[in-house]
Amino acid sequence: MPKVKTRKSAAKRFKRTATGKFKYKSQGTRHILTKKSPKRKRNLRHKVVVSKTEVPRLMRMLPYS
């Protein structure tokens, strides 16, 4: 049986937690921050958990995570 290749683009963006969920950094924090409110920027700082409908797709992309 051959090895399954990991999608490197997904490996750089998603991390798997100990409980099997996937987390990622929120988008919208790189530039054009002056028009965003402090509350909005503060909430974008945290990691977000991927919805359970996307988990099977991520498991195929990241077979060894």
Predicted model as a PDB file, atoms N, CA, C, CB and O in Angstrom, pLDDT in the B-factor column:
MODEL        1                                                                  
ATOM      1  N   MET A   1       0.853  -1.187   0.000  1.00 88.00           N  
ATOM      2  CA  MET A   1       0.000   0.000   0.000  1.00 88.00           C  
ATOM      3  C   MET A   1       0.894   1.244   0.000  1.00 88.00           C  
ATOM      4  CB  MET A   1      -0.968   0.001   1.236  1.00 88.00           C  
ATOM      5  O   MET A   1       1.752   1.371   0.873  1.00 88.00           O  
ATOM      6  N   PRO A   2       0.719   2.153  -0.942  1.00 93.00           N  
ATOM      7  CA  PRO A   2       1.565   3.348  -0.975  1.00 93.00           C  
ATOM      8  C   PRO A   2       1.154   4.350   0.102  1.00 93.00           C  
ATOM      9  CB  PRO A   2       1.498   4.009  -2.356  1.00 93.00           C  
ATOM     10  O   PRO A   2       0.048   4.309   0.641  1.00 93.00           O  
ATOM     11  N   LYS A   3       2.081   5.241   0.386  1.00 94.00           N  
ATOM     12  CA  LYS A   3       1.801   6.305   1.340  1.00 94.00           C  
ATOM     13  C   LYS A   3       0.808   7.286   0.719  1.00 94.00           C  
ATOM     14  CB  LYS A   3       3.108   7.032   1.762  1.00 94.00           C  
ATOM     15  O   LYS A   3       0.755   7.447  -0.501  1.00 94.00           O  
ATOM     16  N   VAL A   4       0.034   7.929   1.567  1.00 95.00           N  
ATOM     17  CA  VAL A   4      -0.916   8.944   1.122  1.00 95.00           C  
ATOM     18  C   VAL A   4      -0.254  10.306   1.296  1.00 95.00           C  
ATOM     19  CB  VAL A   4      -2.270   8.861   1.922  1.00 95.00           C  
ATOM     20  O   VAL A   4       0.288  10.597   2.362  1.00 95.00           O  
ATOM     21  N   LYS A   5      -0.291  11.132   0.273  1.00 96.00           N  
ATOM     22  CA  LYS A   5       0.345  12.445   0.351  1.00 96.00           C  
ATOM     23  C   LYS A   5      -0.515  13.423   1.152  1.00 96.00           C  
ATOM     24  CB  LYS A   5       0.603  12.998  -1.058  1.00 96.00           C  
ATOM     25  O   LYS A   5      -1.742  13.438   1.057  1.00 96.00           O  
ATOM     26  N   THR A   6       0.173  14.226   1.931  1.00 97.00           N  
ATOM     27  CA  THR A   6      -0.474  15.279   2.708  1.00 97.00           C  
ATOM     28  C   THR A   6      -0.592  16.529   1.852  1.00 97.00           C  
ATOM     29  CB  THR A   6       0.314  15.579   4.012  1.00 97.00           C  
ATOM     30  O   THR A   6       0.345  16.885   1.138  1.00 97.00           O  
ATOM     31  N   ARG A   7      -1.755  17.207   1.920  1.00 97.00           N  
ATOM     32  CA  ARG A   7      -1.905  18.490   1.246  1.00 97.00           C  
ATOM     33  C   ARG A   7      -1.190  19.535   2.074  1.00 97.00           C  
ATOM     34  CB  ARG A   7      -3.406  18.863   1.041  1.00 97.00           C  
ATOM     35  O   ARG A   7      -1.667  19.918   3.142  1.00 97.00           O  
ATOM     36  N   LYS A   8      -0.043  20.002   1.589  1.00 97.00           N  
ATOM     37  CA  LYS A   8       0.792  20.904   2.359  1.00 97.00           C  
ATOM     38  C   LYS A   8       0.110  22.245   2.619  1.00 97.00           C  
ATOM     39  CB  LYS A   8       2.098  21.124   1.645  1.00 97.00           C  
ATOM     40  O   LYS A   8       0.336  22.861   3.660  1.00 97.00           O  
ATOM     41  N   SER A   9      -0.717  22.698   1.687  1.00 97.00           N  
ATOM     42  CA  SER A   9      -1.413  23.972   1.901  1.00 97.00           C  
ATOM     43  C   SER A   9      -2.348  23.866   3.099  1.00 97.00           C  
ATOM     44  CB  SER A   9      -2.205  24.384   0.638  1.00 97.00           C  
ATOM     45  O   SER A   9      -2.482  24.819   3.867  1.00 97.00           O  
ATOM     46  N   ALA A  10      -2.993  22.720   3.264  1.00 97.00           N  
ATOM     47  CA  ALA A  10      -3.882  22.525   4.412  1.00 97.00           C  
ATOM     48  C   ALA A  10      -3.088  22.318   5.693  1.00 97.00           C  
ATOM     49  CB  ALA A  10      -4.811  21.332   4.173  1.00 97.00           C  
ATOM     50  O   ALA A  10      -3.502  22.761   6.764  1.00 97.00           O  
ATOM     51  N   ALA A  11      -1.943  21.641   5.584  1.00 97.00           N  
ATOM     52  CA  ALA A  11      -1.125  21.376   6.767  1.00 97.00           C  
ATOM     53  C   ALA A  11      -0.601  22.665   7.386  1.00 97.00           C  
ATOM     54  CB  ALA A  11       0.041  20.463   6.409  1.00 97.00           C  
ATOM     55  O   ALA A  11      -0.401  22.736   8.598  1.00 97.00           O  
ATOM     56  N   LYS A  12      -0.380  23.681   6.563  1.00 96.00           N  
ATOM     57  CA  LYS A  12       0.114  24.957   7.067  1.00 96.00           C  
ATOM     58  C   LYS A  12      -0.995  25.788   7.711  1.00 96.00           C  
ATOM     59  CB  LYS A  12       0.760  25.745   5.941  1.00 96.00           C  
ATOM     60  O   LYS A  12      -0.708  26.683   8.506  1.00 96.00           O  
ATOM     61  N   ARG A  13      -2.240  25.510   7.385  1.00 97.00           N  
ATOM     62  CA  ARG A  13      -3.346  26.337   7.858  1.00 97.00           C  
ATOM     63  C   ARG A  13      -4.125  25.736   9.016  1.00 97.00           C  
ATOM     64  CB  ARG A  13      -4.276  26.601   6.737  1.00 97.00           C  
ATOM     65  O   ARG A  13      -4.719  26.474   9.802  1.00 97.00           O  
ATOM     66  N   PHE A  14      -4.138  24.424   9.141  1.00 97.00           N  
ATOM     67  CA  PHE A  14      -4.979  23.761  10.138  1.00 97.00           C  
ATOM     68  C   PHE A  14      -4.131  22.928  11.082  1.00 97.00           C  
ATOM     69  CB  PHE A  14      -6.035  22.880   9.458  1.00 97.00           C  
ATOM     70  O   PHE A  14      -3.144  22.315  10.677  1.00 97.00           O  
ATOM     71  N   LYS A  15      -4.536  22.915  12.363  1.00 96.00           N  
ATOM     72  CA  LYS A  15      -3.909  22.072  13.368  1.00 96.00           C  
ATOM     73  C   LYS A  15      -4.992  21.223  14.011  1.00 96.00           C  
ATOM     74  CB  LYS A  15      -3.149  22.921  14.435  1.00 96.00           C  
ATOM     75  O   LYS A  15      -6.128  21.668  14.179  1.00 96.00           O  
ATOM     76  N   ARG A  16      -4.633  20.007  14.364  1.00 96.00           N  
ATOM     77  CA  ARG A  16      -5.595  19.108  14.985  1.00 96.00           C  
ATOM     78  C   ARG A  16      -5.437  19.171  16.501  1.00 96.00           C  
ATOM     79  CB  ARG A  16      -5.412  17.657  14.471  1.00 96.00           C  
ATOM     80  O   ARG A  16      -4.320  19.169  17.018  1.00 96.00           O  
ATOM     81  N   THR A  17      -6.559  19.226  17.205  1.00 95.00           N  
ATOM     82  CA  THR A  17      -6.529  19.267  18.661  1.00 95.00           C  
ATOM     83  C   THR A  17      -6.492  17.838  19.205  1.00 95.00           C  
ATOM     84  CB  THR A  17      -7.756  20.041  19.220  1.00 95.00           C  
ATOM     85  O   THR A  17      -6.628  16.879  18.446  1.00 95.00           O  
ATOM     86  N   ALA A  18      -6.313  17.703  20.497  1.00 95.00           N  
ATOM     87  CA  ALA A  18      -6.245  16.384  21.126  1.00 95.00           C  
ATOM     88  C   ALA A  18      -7.576  15.647  21.043  1.00 95.00           C  
ATOM     89  CB  ALA A  18      -5.822  16.519  22.580  1.00 95.00           C  
ATOM     90  O   ALA A  18      -7.603  14.417  21.084  1.00 95.00           O  
ATOM     91  N   THR A  19      -8.682  16.383  20.926  1.00 94.00           N  
ATOM     92  CA  THR A  19      -9.999  15.749  20.852  1.00 94.00           C  
ATOM     93  C   THR A  19     -10.400  15.423  19.421  1.00 94.00           C  
ATOM     94  CB  THR A  19     -11.044  16.646  21.481  1.00 94.00           C  
ATOM     95  O   THR A  19     -11.476  14.870  19.194  1.00 94.00           O  
ATOM     96  N   GLY A  20      -9.537  15.762  18.436  1.00 93.00           N  
ATOM     97  CA  GLY A  20      -9.831  15.418  17.051  1.00 93.00           C  
ATOM     98  C   GLY A  20     -10.449  16.526  16.231  1.00 93.00           C  
ATOM     99  O   GLY A  20     -10.738  16.337  15.049  1.00 93.00           O  
ATOM    100  N   LYS A  21     -10.658  17.684  16.843  1.00 95.00           N  
ATOM    101  CA  LYS A  21     -11.192  18.817  16.098  1.00 95.00           C  
ATOM    102  C   LYS A  21     -10.048  19.531  15.387  1.00 95.00           C  
ATOM    103  CB  LYS A  21     -11.954  19.791  17.036  1.00 95.00           C  
ATOM    104  O   LYS A  21      -8.880  19.347  15.729  1.00 95.00           O  
ATOM    105  N   PHE A  22     -10.395  20.343  14.402  1.00 97.00           N  
ATOM    106  CA  PHE A  22      -9.395  21.133  13.687  1.00 97.00           C  
ATOM    107  C   PHE A  22      -9.600  22.596  14.009  1.00 97.00           C  
ATOM    108  CB  PHE A  22      -9.475  20.892  12.159  1.00 97.00           C  
ATOM    109  O   PHE A  22     -10.735  23.062  14.110  1.00 97.00           O  
ATOM    110  N   LYS A  23      -8.493  23.330  14.172  1.00 97.00           N  
ATOM    111  CA  LYS A  23      -8.583  24.756  14.434  1.00 97.00           C  
ATOM    112  C   LYS A  23      -7.728  25.504  13.431  1.00 97.00           C  
ATOM    113  CB  LYS A  23      -8.149  25.083  15.875  1.00 97.00           C  
ATOM    114  O   LYS A  23      -6.775  24.960  12.872  1.00 97.00           O  
ATOM    115  N   TYR A  24      -8.088  26.776  13.210  1.00 97.00           N  
ATOM    116  CA  TYR A  24      -7.368  27.616  12.254  1.00 97.00           C  
ATOM    117  C   TYR A  24      -7.455  29.064  12.700  1.00 97.00           C  
ATOM    118  CB  TYR A  24      -7.936  27.449  10.819  1.00 97.00           C  
ATOM    119  O   TYR A  24      -8.315  29.427  13.504  1.00 97.00           O  
ATOM    120  N   LYS A  25      -6.566  29.882  12.177  1.00 96.00           N  
ATOM    121  CA  LYS A  25      -6.551  31.304  12.514  1.00 96.00           C  
ATOM    122  C   LYS A  25      -7.585  32.039  11.663  1.00 96.00           C  
ATOM    123  CB  LYS A  25      -5.133  31.910  12.302  1.00 96.00           C  
ATOM    124  O   LYS A  25      -7.757  31.733  10.483  1.00 96.00           O  
ATOM    125  N   SER A  26      -8.257  32.991  12.257  1.00 95.00           N  
ATOM    126  CA  SER A  26      -9.296  33.749  11.551  1.00 95.00           C  
ATOM    127  C   SER A  26      -8.703  34.571  10.426  1.00 95.00           C  
ATOM    128  CB  SER A  26     -10.047  34.660  12.517  1.00 95.00           C  
ATOM    129  O   SER A  26      -7.567  35.038  10.509  1.00 95.00           O  
ATOM    130  N   GLN A  27      -9.476  34.740   9.389  1.00 95.00           N  
ATOM    131  CA  GLN A  27      -9.050  35.599   8.282  1.00 95.00           C  
ATOM    132  C   GLN A  27      -9.370  37.052   8.626  1.00 95.00           C  
ATOM    133  CB  GLN A  27      -9.745  35.181   6.947  1.00 95.00           C  
ATOM    134  O   GLN A  27     -10.120  37.336   9.560  1.00 95.00           O  
ATOM    135  N   GLY A  28      -8.789  37.955   7.857  1.00 95.00           N  
ATOM    136  CA  GLY A  28      -9.110  39.369   8.003  1.00 95.00           C  
ATOM    137  C   GLY A  28      -8.263  40.109   9.015  1.00 95.00           C  
ATOM    138  O   GLY A  28      -8.686  41.147   9.523  1.00 95.00           O  
ATOM    139  N   THR A  29      -7.058  39.596   9.329  1.00 95.00           N  
ATOM    140  CA  THR A  29      -6.235  40.261  10.329  1.00 95.00           C  
ATOM    141  C   THR A  29      -4.910  40.763   9.763  1.00 95.00           C  
ATOM    142  CB  THR A  29      -5.972  39.324  11.477  1.00 95.00           C  
ATOM    143  O   THR A  29      -4.036  41.162  10.532  1.00 95.00           O  
ATOM    144  N   ARG A  30      -4.735  40.754   8.453  1.00 95.00           N  
ATOM    145  CA  ARG A  30      -3.441  41.101   7.864  1.00 95.00           C  
ATOM    146  C   ARG A  30      -3.308  42.592   7.549  1.00 95.00           C  
ATOM    147  CB  ARG A  30      -3.226  40.299   6.603  1.00 95.00           C  
ATOM    148  O   ARG A  30      -2.308  43.215   7.904  1.00 95.00           O  
ATOM    149  N   HIS A  31      -4.291  43.150   6.898  1.00 96.00           N  
ATOM    150  CA  HIS A  31      -4.199  44.565   6.512  1.00 96.00           C  
ATOM    151  C   HIS A  31      -5.595  45.155   6.466  1.00 96.00           C  
ATOM    152  CB  HIS A  31      -3.487  44.733   5.134  1.00 96.00           C  
ATOM    153  O   HIS A  31      -6.583  44.455   6.690  1.00 96.00           O  
ATOM    154  N   ILE A  32      -5.673  46.464   6.171  1.00 96.00           N  
ATOM    155  CA  ILE A  32      -6.920  47.242   6.213  1.00 96.00           C  
ATOM    156  C   ILE A  32      -7.585  47.073   7.580  1.00 96.00           C  
ATOM    157  CB  ILE A  32      -7.893  46.798   5.073  1.00 96.00           C  
ATOM    158  O   ILE A  32      -8.753  46.696   7.678  1.00 96.00           O  
ATOM    159  N   LEU A  33      -6.814  47.361   8.633  1.00 97.00           N  
ATOM    160  CA  LEU A  33      -7.310  47.187   9.994  1.00 97.00           C  
ATOM    161  C   LEU A  33      -7.875  48.475  10.583  1.00 97.00           C  
ATOM    162  CB  LEU A  33      -6.203  46.671  10.879  1.00 97.00           C  
ATOM    163  O   LEU A  33      -8.498  48.444  11.645  1.00 97.00           O  
ATOM    164  N   THR A  34      -7.667  49.620   9.905  1.00 97.00           N  
ATOM    165  CA  THR A  34      -8.102  50.881  10.492  1.00 97.00           C  
ATOM    166  C   THR A  34      -9.619  51.007  10.513  1.00 97.00           C  
ATOM    167  CB  THR A  34      -7.500  52.043   9.731  1.00 97.00           C  
ATOM    168  O   THR A  34     -10.172  51.632  11.419  1.00 97.00           O  
ATOM    169  N   LYS A  35     -10.290  50.434   9.546  1.00 97.00           N  
ATOM    170  CA  LYS A  35     -11.753  50.549   9.512  1.00 97.00           C  
ATOM    171  C   LYS A  35     -12.458  49.508  10.380  1.00 97.00           C  
ATOM    172  CB  LYS A  35     -12.241  50.423   8.090  1.00 97.00           C  
ATOM    173  O   LYS A  35     -13.674  49.576  10.565  1.00 97.00           O  
ATOM    174  N   LYS A  36     -11.708  48.554  10.908  1.00 97.00           N  
ATOM    175  CA  LYS A  36     -12.300  47.518  11.758  1.00 97.00           C  
ATOM    176  C   LYS A  36     -12.267  47.976  13.204  1.00 97.00           C  
ATOM    177  CB  LYS A  36     -11.554  46.167  11.597  1.00 97.00           C  
ATOM    178  O   LYS A  36     -11.286  48.562  13.662  1.00 97.00           O  
ATOM    179  N   SER A  37     -13.337  47.706  13.910  1.00 97.00           N  
ATOM    180  CA  SER A  37     -13.441  48.164  15.298  1.00 97.00           C  
ATOM    181  C   SER A  37     -12.515  47.336  16.190  1.00 97.00           C  
ATOM    182  CB  SER A  37     -14.910  48.068  15.800  1.00 97.00           C  
ATOM    183  O   SER A  37     -12.159  46.209  15.847  1.00 97.00           O  
ATOM    184  N   PRO A  38     -12.126  47.903  17.342  1.00 98.00           N  
ATOM    185  CA  PRO A  38     -11.269  47.156  18.268  1.00 98.00           C  
ATOM    186  C   PRO A  38     -11.893  45.839  18.724  1.00 98.00           C  
ATOM    187  CB  PRO A  38     -10.958  48.007  19.477  1.00 98.00           C  
ATOM    188  O   PRO A  38     -11.193  44.845  18.916  1.00 98.00           O  
ATOM    189  N   LYS A  39     -13.196  45.843  18.894  1.00 98.00           N  
ATOM    190  CA  LYS A  39     -13.890  44.609  19.308  1.00 98.00           C  
ATOM    191  C   LYS A  39     -13.773  43.542  18.236  1.00 98.00           C  
ATOM    192  CB  LYS A  39     -15.375  44.889  19.608  1.00 98.00           C  
ATOM    193  O   LYS A  39     -13.539  42.370  18.529  1.00 98.00           O  
ATOM    194  N   ARG A  40     -13.939  43.960  16.999  1.00 97.00           N  
ATOM    195  CA  ARG A  40     -13.852  43.017  15.877  1.00 97.00           C  
ATOM    196  C   ARG A  40     -12.440  42.448  15.751  1.00 97.00           C  
ATOM    197  CB  ARG A  40     -14.264  43.706  14.561  1.00 97.00           C  
ATOM    198  O   ARG A  40     -12.270  41.245  15.551  1.00 97.00           O  
ATOM    199  N   LYS A  41     -11.425  43.312  15.867  1.00 97.00           N  
ATOM    200  CA  LYS A  41     -10.040  42.860  15.782  1.00 97.00           C  
ATOM    201  C   LYS A  41      -9.684  41.950  16.951  1.00 97.00           C  
ATOM    202  CB  LYS A  41      -9.092  44.058  15.742  1.00 97.00           C  
ATOM    203  O   LYS A  41      -8.935  40.987  16.787  1.00 97.00           O  
ATOM    204  N   ARG A  42     -10.212  42.249  18.114  1.00 97.00           N  
ATOM    205  CA  ARG A  42      -9.954  41.423  19.301  1.00 97.00           C  
ATOM    206  C   ARG A  42     -10.541  40.032  19.130  1.00 97.00           C  
ATOM    207  CB  ARG A  42     -10.534  42.087  20.559  1.00 97.00           C  
ATOM    208  O   ARG A  42      -9.918  39.040  19.508  1.00 97.00           O  
ATOM    209  N   ASN A  43     -11.735  39.958  18.564  1.00 96.00           N  
ATOM    210  CA  ASN A  43     -12.369  38.656  18.351  1.00 96.00           C  
ATOM    211  C   ASN A  43     -11.689  37.862  17.248  1.00 96.00           C  
ATOM    212  CB  ASN A  43     -13.835  38.838  18.017  1.00 96.00           C  
ATOM    213  O   ASN A  43     -11.766  36.634  17.242  1.00 96.00           O  
ATOM    214  N   LEU A  44     -11.026  38.532  16.316  1.00 96.00           N  
ATOM    215  CA  LEU A  44     -10.321  37.835  15.240  1.00 96.00           C  
ATOM    216  C   LEU A  44      -8.984  37.253  15.690  1.00 96.00           C  
ATOM    217  CB  LEU A  44     -10.095  38.777  14.081  1.00 96.00           C  
ATOM    218  O   LEU A  44      -8.379  36.460  14.969  1.00 96.00           O  
ATOM    219  N   ARG A  45      -8.520  37.641  16.878  1.00 96.00           N  
ATOM    220  CA  ARG A  45      -7.235  37.146  17.365  1.00 96.00           C  
ATOM    221  C   ARG A  45      -7.239  35.654  17.655  1.00 96.00           C  
ATOM    222  CB  ARG A  45      -6.841  37.890  18.602  1.00 96.00           C  
ATOM    223  O   ARG A  45      -6.208  34.994  17.525  1.00 96.00           O  
ATOM    224  N   HIS A  46      -8.365  35.127  18.040  1.00 95.00           N  
ATOM    225  CA  HIS A  46      -8.431  33.766  18.554  1.00 95.00           C  
ATOM    226  C   HIS A  46      -8.560  32.735  17.433  1.00 95.00           C  
ATOM    227  CB  HIS A  46      -9.597  33.631  19.514  1.00 95.00           C  
ATOM    228  O   HIS A  46      -8.990  33.049  16.323  1.00 95.00           O  
ATOM    229  N   LYS A  47      -8.177  31.499  17.750  1.00 96.00           N  
ATOM    230  CA  LYS A  47      -8.336  30.395  16.816  1.00 96.00           C  
ATOM    231  C   LYS A  47      -9.810  30.016  16.738  1.00 96.00           C  
ATOM    232  CB  LYS A  47      -7.473  29.177  17.241  1.00 96.00           C  
ATOM    233  O   LYS A  47     -10.558  30.195  17.699  1.00 96.00           O  
ATOM    234  N   VAL A  48     -10.221  29.491  15.585  1.00 96.00           N  
ATOM    235  CA  VAL A  48     -11.608  29.107  15.359  1.00 96.00           C  
ATOM    236  C   VAL A  48     -11.644  27.614  15.073  1.00 96.00           C  
ATOM    237  CB  VAL A  48     -12.244  29.922  14.186  1.00 96.00           C  
ATOM    238  O   VAL A  48     -10.734  27.084  14.436  1.00 96.00           O  
ATOM    239  N   VAL A  49     -12.678  26.934  15.533  1.00 97.00           N  
ATOM    240  CA  VAL A  49     -12.826  25.501  15.302  1.00 97.00           C  
ATOM    241  C   VAL A  49     -13.600  25.290  13.999  1.00 97.00           C  
ATOM    242  CB  VAL A  49     -13.551  24.810  16.503  1.00 97.00           C  
ATOM    243  O   VAL A  49     -14.588  25.976  13.735  1.00 97.00           O  
ATOM    244  N   VAL A  50     -13.145  24.348  13.200  1.00 97.00           N  
ATOM    245  CA  VAL A  50     -13.786  24.033  11.917  1.00 97.00           C  
ATOM    246  C   VAL A  50     -15.122  23.343  12.190  1.00 97.00           C  
ATOM    247  CB  VAL A  50     -12.861  23.125  11.028  1.00 97.00           C  
ATOM    248  O   VAL A  50     -15.233  22.560  13.134  1.00 97.00           O  
ATOM    249  N   SER A  51     -16.128  23.627  11.376  1.00 96.00           N  
ATOM    250  CA  SER A  51     -17.426  22.987  11.545  1.00 96.00           C  
ATOM    251  C   SER A  51     -17.326  21.495  11.252  1.00 96.00           C  
ATOM    252  CB  SER A  51     -18.474  23.642  10.634  1.00 96.00           C  
ATOM    253  O   SER A  51     -16.462  21.062  10.489  1.00 96.00           O  
ATOM    254  N   LYS A  52     -18.205  20.717  11.855  1.00 94.00           N  
ATOM    255  CA  LYS A  52     -18.091  19.263  11.753  1.00 94.00           C  
ATOM    256  C   LYS A  52     -18.391  18.744  10.347  1.00 94.00           C  
ATOM    257  CB  LYS A  52     -19.024  18.608  12.742  1.00 94.00           C  
ATOM    258  O   LYS A  52     -18.034  17.610  10.026  1.00 94.00           O  
ATOM    259  N   THR A  53     -19.036  19.547   9.507  1.00 96.00           N  
ATOM    260  CA  THR A  53     -19.276  19.111   8.135  1.00 96.00           C  
ATOM    261  C   THR A  53     -18.015  19.173   7.291  1.00 96.00           C  
ATOM    262  CB  THR A  53     -20.357  19.956   7.501  1.00 96.00           C  
ATOM    263  O   THR A  53     -17.916  18.476   6.281  1.00 96.00           O  
ATOM    264  N   GLU A  54     -17.039  20.005   7.689  1.00 96.00           N  
ATOM    265  CA  GLU A  54     -15.781  20.130   6.955  1.00 96.00           C  
ATOM    266  C   GLU A  54     -14.705  19.156   7.441  1.00 96.00           C  
ATOM    267  CB  GLU A  54     -15.267  21.546   7.068  1.00 96.00           C  
ATOM    268  O   GLU A  54     -13.682  18.987   6.776  1.00 96.00           O  
ATOM    269  N   VAL A  55     -14.921  18.523   8.575  1.00 96.00           N  
ATOM    270  CA  VAL A  55     -13.901  17.645   9.161  1.00 96.00           C  
ATOM    271  C   VAL A  55     -13.548  16.466   8.262  1.00 96.00           C  
ATOM    272  CB  VAL A  55     -14.376  17.130  10.500  1.00 96.00           C  
ATOM    273  O   VAL A  55     -12.361  16.173   8.123  1.00 96.00           O  
ATOM    274  N   PRO A  56     -14.503  15.769   7.643  1.00 96.00           N  
ATOM    275  CA  PRO A  56     -14.118  14.654   6.762  1.00 96.00           C  
ATOM    276  C   PRO A  56     -13.217  15.083   5.603  1.00 96.00           C  
ATOM    277  CB  PRO A  56     -15.359  13.991   6.205  1.00 96.00           C  
ATOM    278  O   PRO A  56     -12.299  14.350   5.233  1.00 96.00           O  
ATOM    279  N   ARG A  57     -13.464  16.240   5.039  1.00 96.00           N  
ATOM    280  CA  ARG A  57     -12.622  16.755   3.955  1.00 96.00           C  
ATOM    281  C   ARG A  57     -11.205  17.020   4.462  1.00 96.00           C  
ATOM    282  CB  ARG A  57     -13.230  18.050   3.361  1.00 96.00           C  
ATOM    283  O   ARG A  57     -10.230  16.691   3.787  1.00 96.00           O  
ATOM    284  N   LEU A  58     -11.096  17.613   5.647  1.00 97.00           N  
ATOM    285  CA  LEU A  58      -9.778  17.886   6.213  1.00 97.00           C  
ATOM    286  C   LEU A  58      -9.045  16.594   6.573  1.00 97.00           C  
ATOM    287  CB  LEU A  58      -9.909  18.774   7.450  1.00 97.00           C  
ATOM    288  O   LEU A  58      -7.821  16.530   6.456  1.00 97.00           O  
ATOM    289  N   MET A  59      -9.763  15.579   7.001  1.00 96.00           N  
ATOM    290  CA  MET A  59      -9.123  14.305   7.336  1.00 96.00           C  
ATOM    291  C   MET A  59      -8.556  13.637   6.087  1.00 96.00           C  
ATOM    292  CB  MET A  59     -10.124  13.367   8.029  1.00 96.00           C  
ATOM    293  O   MET A  59      -7.540  12.946   6.162  1.00 96.00           O  
ATOM    294  N   ARG A  60      -9.195  13.836   4.953  1.00 96.00           N  
ATOM    295  CA  ARG A  60      -8.642  13.311   3.695  1.00 96.00           C  
ATOM    296  C   ARG A  60      -7.415  14.090   3.270  1.00 96.00           C  
ATOM    297  CB  ARG A  60      -9.692  13.354   2.585  1.00 96.00           C  
ATOM    298  O   ARG A  60      -6.466  13.521   2.730  1.00 96.00           O  
ATOM    299  N   MET A  61      -7.433  15.408   3.516  1.00 96.00           N  
ATOM    300  CA  MET A  61      -6.290  16.237   3.125  1.00 96.00           C  
ATOM    301  C   MET A  61      -5.100  16.042   4.051  1.00 96.00           C  
ATOM    302  CB  MET A  61      -6.689  17.702   3.107  1.00 96.00           C  
ATOM    303  O   MET A  61      -3.951  16.167   3.626  1.00 96.00           O  
ATOM    304  N   LEU A  62      -5.373  15.736   5.320  1.00 97.00           N  
ATOM    305  CA  LEU A  62      -4.326  15.569   6.328  1.00 97.00           C  
ATOM    306  C   LEU A  62      -4.388  14.157   6.912  1.00 97.00           C  
ATOM    307  CB  LEU A  62      -4.470  16.630   7.454  1.00 97.00           C  
ATOM    308  O   LEU A  62      -4.831  13.985   8.048  1.00 97.00           O  
ATOM    309  N   PRO A  63      -3.954  13.148   6.161  1.00 96.00           N  
ATOM    310  CA  PRO A  63      -4.148  11.762   6.609  1.00 96.00           C  
ATOM    311  C   PRO A  63      -3.346  11.390   7.847  1.00 96.00           C  
ATOM    312  CB  PRO A  63      -3.789  10.827   5.504  1.00 96.00           C  
ATOM    313  O   PRO A  63      -3.730  10.458   8.553  1.00 96.00           O  
ATOM    314  N   TYR A  64      -2.242  12.081   8.140  1.00 94.00           N  
ATOM    315  CA  TYR A  64      -1.380  11.696   9.259  1.00 94.00           C  
ATOM    316  C   TYR A  64      -1.449  12.671  10.426  1.00 94.00           C  
ATOM    317  CB  TYR A  64       0.046  11.582   8.789  1.00 94.00           C  
ATOM    318  O   TYR A  64      -0.581  12.655  11.299  1.00 94.00           O  
ATOM    319  N   SER A  65      -2.467  13.516  10.450  1.00 88.00           N  
ATOM    320  CA  SER A  65      -2.573  14.476  11.560  1.00 88.00           C  
ATOM    321  C   SER A  65      -3.322  13.851  12.719  1.00 88.00           C  
ATOM    322  CB  SER A  65      -3.282  15.771  11.106  1.00 88.00           C  
ATOM    323  O   SER A  65      -3.516  14.497  13.749  1.00 88.00           O  
TER     324      SER A  65                                                      
ENDMDL                                                                          
END                                                                             
